[in-house]
Amino acid sequence: MTDLRGLGEPRGPGFISPDLDPWGAPRPAVPGEVAKSDPARWPRLLLAGLAVVAISATSGAIAGGVVADDAPAPAAATPAPTTSAPPPAQGGVPHDLVGAAATALPGVVQVRVGRSGGSGFAVDNQGHIITNNHVVASGDAVTVVGQDGRRLAAEVVGRDPGSDIAVLRVDPTSGLRPLALAQPGSTRVGEPVLAVGSPLGLSGTVTAGIVSALDRQVRLGNTGARRNAIQTDASINPGNSGGPLVNARGEVVGVNTAIATLDGNGNIGIGFAIPIDQAQRAAERIIRGGG
């Protein structure tokens, strides 16, 4: 059975996908059906094995000849060393996720609400932090914990249940580093991403994956409205709610908000994030209305 849930602690809103069925069950056996053997299979396997042996033997002979030849090779036979740098990744996206983590972590916080919580990230120098609405919906006092371990009192500026976005505010002198936001439309299927946050309360956690799909139609929470979401296989779990999904440049491409699970057994490589342009519009409305 497929169990589709959000990421709060407790897990938060239910996640419902109109396209996701509980696939993966083995095909029932057909009565009287007998598996057919391929009479040509073993000769093909034998020929393949002999080919591998022949290639290995040839490679070994070449390697042995190179090792046995102690005479120095002529200067002309030695290729000149190259000093040119490897070509950049297509689109200018570096594959340095270590640098992306170093860029993102100083702006990511753990959000504690009573005995539950999630994650969030700074978006400006005025102390505003984006998180999920379901993380702070209980109305309890909110505290955020930075990467340096400091606990900061936070006020809830406002909440938007329809988009599952909420905005917090801490003292602007707290020193949280605002994260850069990716340009709308710049996220691509297959590009590497990091999910950053506090899964199971483990703050400062990063997990890597790719963007699995864009514009995935899902329903989050109890509003019933379908919204476009980013699908990713980066490992995200309860407590990641409200944390950023960042690209290899350290730019936020989405807000982690839900996962699909089988029988409630945690992450199975199917997670969903609110695209950052949607989250940004909701956050701006909240800030204009609440300060």
C-alpha positions as CSV (number, residue, x, y, z in Angstrom):
1,M,0.0,0.0,0.0
2,T,1.3,3.4,-0.9
3,D,1.3,5.9,2.0
4,L,1.7,9.5,1.0
5,R,2.6,12.0,3.7
6,G,4.1,15.4,4.4
7,L,7.3,16.1,6.3
8,G,6.4,17.8,9.5
9,E,7.1,16.3,13.0
10,P,4.5,15.1,13.3
11,R,4.5,14.5,9.5
12,G,2.2,17.3,8.6
13,P,-0.4,17.4,5.7
14,G,-1.3,14.4,3.7
15,F,0.1,14.3,0.2
16,I,-2.2,13.1,-2.6
17,S,-1.1,12.5,-6.1
18,P,-3.7,11.9,-8.8
19,D,-1.1,10.0,-10.9
20,L,0.7,7.8,-8.3
21,D,-0.6,4.3,-8.0
22,P,0.7,1.5,-5.7
23,W,2.8,0.0,-8.5
24,G,5.6,-2.6,-8.0
25,A,3.6,-5.7,-7.0
26,P,4.8,-8.8,-8.8
27,R,2.6,-10.0,-11.7
28,P,0.3,-12.8,-10.7
29,A,1.3,-16.2,-12.2
30,V,-0.9,-17.4,-15.0
31,P,-2.2,-21.0,-14.3
32,G,-0.6,-23.5,-16.6
33,E,2.1,-21.1,-17.8
34,V,5.5,-22.6,-18.0
35,A,8.7,-20.5,-18.4
36,K,10.2,-21.1,-21.8
37,S,13.9,-21.6,-22.0
38,D,16.0,-20.1,-24.8
39,P,18.0,-22.9,-26.4
40,A,20.4,-20.4,-27.9
41,R,21.1,-18.8,-24.5
42,W,24.0,-21.0,-23.4
43,P,26.0,-20.8,-26.7
44,R,25.7,-17.0,-26.6
45,L,26.9,-16.9,-23.0
46,L,29.8,-19.2,-23.8
47,L,30.9,-17.1,-26.7
48,A,30.6,-13.9,-24.6
49,G,32.7,-15.6,-21.9
50,L,35.4,-16.6,-24.4
51,A,35.4,-13.0,-25.8
52,V,36.0,-11.6,-22.3
53,V,38.8,-14.1,-21.7
54,A,40.4,-13.2,-25.0
55,I,40.2,-9.5,-24.3
56,S,41.6,-10.0,-20.8
57,A,44.5,-12.1,-22.1
58,T,45.4,-9.5,-24.8
59,S,45.2,-6.7,-22.2
60,G,47.4,-8.6,-19.9
61,A,50.0,-9.2,-22.6
62,I,50.1,-5.6,-23.5
63,A,50.5,-4.6,-19.8
64,G,53.2,-7.2,-19.3
65,G,55.1,-5.9,-22.4
66,V,54.9,-2.3,-21.0
67,V,56.2,-3.4,-17.6
68,A,59.0,-5.6,-19.0
69,D,60.3,-2.8,-21.3
70,D,62.9,-1.0,-19.1
71,A,64.4,1.1,-21.8
72,P,63.4,4.8,-21.7
73,A,60.8,5.7,-24.3
74,P,61.9,8.2,-27.0
75,A,61.1,11.8,-26.2
76,A,58.8,12.0,-29.2
77,A,56.7,9.2,-27.9
78,T,55.9,11.0,-24.7
79,P,52.7,13.1,-25.0
80,A,53.0,16.7,-23.8
81,P,51.2,17.2,-20.5
82,T,48.0,19.2,-20.7
83,T,47.2,22.1,-18.4
84,S,43.8,23.0,-19.8
85,A,41.0,22.9,-17.3
86,P,38.1,20.4,-17.9
87,P,35.2,22.0,-19.8
88,P,32.5,23.5,-17.6
89,A,29.2,21.6,-17.2
90,Q,26.5,22.4,-19.8
91,G,24.7,25.6,-18.8
92,G,27.4,26.7,-16.5
93,V,26.2,24.6,-13.5
94,P,29.2,23.3,-11.6
95,H,29.1,19.8,-10.1
96,D,30.6,21.0,-6.8
97,L,28.0,20.1,-4.3
98,V,30.5,20.6,-1.5
99,G,30.6,24.3,-2.4
100,A,26.8,24.4,-2.7
101,A,26.5,23.0,0.8
102,A,29.0,25.5,2.2
103,T,27.0,28.3,0.6
104,A,23.6,27.1,1.8
105,L,24.2,25.9,5.4
106,P,24.9,29.3,7.1
107,G,21.4,30.4,6.1
108,V,19.5,27.3,7.1
109,V,17.9,26.9,10.5
110,Q,16.1,24.2,12.5
111,V,12.6,25.4,13.5
112,R,11.3,24.2,16.8
113,V,7.7,24.4,17.7
114,G,6.8,22.9,21.0
115,R,7.9,19.2,20.8
116,S,7.8,19.2,17.0
117,G,9.4,21.2,14.2
118,G,11.0,21.4,10.8
119,S,13.4,23.6,8.9
120,G,13.6,27.0,7.4
121,F,16.0,29.4,5.6
122,A,16.8,33.1,5.6
123,V,15.8,35.1,2.6
124,D,16.8,38.7,3.4
125,N,18.8,40.9,5.8
126,Q,15.7,41.9,7.7
127,G,15.5,38.5,9.6
128,H,12.8,36.9,7.5
129,I,12.8,33.1,7.3
130,I,10.7,30.9,5.0
131,T,9.3,27.6,6.2
132,N,6.2,25.5,5.7
133,N,2.8,26.5,7.1
134,H,2.2,23.1,8.6
135,V,5.5,23.3,10.6
136,V,4.1,26.3,12.7
137,A,0.4,25.8,12.4
138,S,0.0,24.6,16.0
139,G,0.4,28.2,17.3
140,D,3.0,27.2,19.9
141,A,6.1,29.4,20.5
142,V,8.7,29.2,17.8
143,T,12.5,29.0,18.2
144,V,15.0,28.6,15.5
145,V,18.5,27.1,15.9
146,G,21.3,28.3,13.6
147,Q,24.2,26.2,12.3
148,D,26.4,27.6,15.1
149,G,24.0,26.2,17.7
150,R,22.5,29.6,18.7
151,R,18.8,29.6,19.7
152,L,16.9,32.6,18.5
153,A,13.3,33.5,19.4
154,A,11.2,33.9,16.3
155,E,7.8,35.4,15.6
156,V,5.4,34.2,13.0
157,V,4.9,37.0,10.6
158,G,2.1,35.2,8.8
159,R,0.9,31.9,7.3
160,D,-0.6,30.9,3.9
161,P,-2.2,27.5,4.3
162,G,-3.1,27.4,0.6
163,S,0.5,27.4,-0.5
164,D,1.8,25.8,2.7
165,I,4.2,28.7,3.2
166,A,4.9,30.6,6.4
167,V,7.3,33.4,7.2
168,L,9.1,33.9,10.5
169,R,11.2,36.8,11.7
170,V,14.2,36.9,14.0
171,D,16.5,39.7,15.1
172,P,18.1,41.1,11.9
173,T,21.4,41.3,13.8
174,S,21.4,37.5,14.2
175,G,23.9,37.1,11.3
176,L,21.9,34.5,9.3
177,R,23.2,34.5,5.7
178,P,20.3,35.0,3.2
179,L,20.2,32.3,0.5
180,A,20.1,33.3,-3.2
181,L,16.9,32.2,-5.0
182,A,17.1,30.6,-8.4
183,Q,15.6,32.4,-11.4
184,P,12.1,31.2,-12.4
185,G,12.3,28.6,-15.2
186,S,16.0,27.9,-14.7
187,T,15.6,24.5,-12.9
188,R,16.1,21.5,-15.2
189,V,15.3,17.8,-15.0
190,G,18.4,15.8,-14.2
191,E,20.4,18.7,-12.6
192,P,22.0,17.9,-9.2
193,V,20.4,19.3,-6.0
194,L,20.8,19.2,-2.3
195,A,18.1,18.9,0.3
196,V,19.2,20.9,3.3
197,G,17.6,20.8,6.8
198,S,17.0,18.9,10.0
199,P,15.6,15.5,9.2
200,L,14.6,13.7,12.4
201,G,16.0,16.7,14.3
202,L,19.5,16.2,12.9
203,S,20.3,19.9,12.1
204,G,22.7,20.8,9.3
205,T,22.0,17.7,7.2
206,V,22.5,17.7,3.5
207,T,21.5,14.9,1.1
208,A,22.2,14.8,-2.6
209,G,20.1,13.8,-5.6
210,I,18.7,15.2,-8.9
211,V,15.6,16.9,-10.1
212,S,13.5,14.0,-11.1
213,A,10.6,15.9,-12.6
214,L,9.1,19.4,-12.9
215,D,5.5,20.5,-12.8
216,R,4.3,17.4,-11.0
217,Q,0.6,18.0,-10.2
218,V,0.1,17.2,-6.5
219,R,-2.4,18.2,-3.8
220,L,-0.8,19.3,-0.5
221,G,-2.7,19.6,2.7
222,N,-6.5,19.9,3.0
223,T,-7.1,22.6,0.5
224,G,-7.8,20.2,-2.4
225,A,-6.1,22.5,-4.9
226,R,-3.6,20.9,-7.2
227,R,-0.2,22.7,-7.5
228,N,2.9,22.2,-9.5
229,A,5.7,20.7,-7.5
230,I,9.4,19.7,-8.1
231,Q,10.0,16.0,-7.7
232,T,13.4,14.9,-6.4
233,D,15.1,11.7,-5.3
234,A,17.3,13.6,-2.8
235,S,16.6,11.9,0.5
236,I,14.2,14.0,2.6
237,N,12.4,12.9,5.7
238,P,10.3,14.2,8.6
239,G,11.9,17.4,9.9
240,N,13.0,18.5,6.4
241,S,9.8,20.5,6.0
242,G,10.5,24.1,5.1
243,G,14.1,23.5,4.3
244,P,15.6,24.5,0.9
245,L,16.2,22.4,-2.1
246,V,19.3,24.0,-3.6
247,N,21.1,23.6,-7.0
248,A,24.8,23.2,-7.5
249,R,25.3,27.0,-7.3
250,G,23.7,27.0,-3.8
251,E,20.6,28.7,-5.1
252,V,17.2,27.7,-3.7
253,V,15.0,26.0,-6.3
254,G,12.3,24.8,-4.0
255,V,10.9,24.4,-0.4
256,N,10.9,20.7,0.7
257,T,7.4,19.9,1.8
258,A,6.3,16.3,1.2
259,I,7.4,12.7,0.6
260,A,5.8,9.5,-0.7
261,T,6.3,6.4,1.4
262,L,5.3,2.8,1.2
263,D,3.5,1.6,4.3
264,G,4.9,4.6,6.3
265,N,8.5,3.3,6.0
266,G,10.2,6.6,5.3
267,N,12.0,8.0,2.3
268,I,11.8,5.9,-0.9
269,G,13.4,8.5,-3.2
270,I,10.2,10.4,-4.1
271,G,10.0,13.8,-2.5
272,F,8.3,17.0,-3.5
273,A,9.3,20.7,-3.1
274,I,7.3,23.8,-3.7
275,P,8.9,25.7,-6.6
276,I,10.8,28.8,-5.3
277,D,8.8,31.2,-7.5
278,Q,5.5,30.1,-5.9
279,A,7.1,30.2,-2.4
280,Q,8.6,33.6,-3.0
281,R,5.2,35.1,-4.2
282,A,3.5,33.7,-1.1
283,A,6.3,35.0,1.2
284,E,6.1,38.5,-0.3
285,R,2.3,38.6,0.3
286,I,2.8,37.6,3.9
287,I,5.6,40.1,4.5
288,R,3.5,43.0,2.9
289,G,0.5,42.1,5.1
290,G,2.3,41.3,8.3
291,G,5.5,43.3,8.4
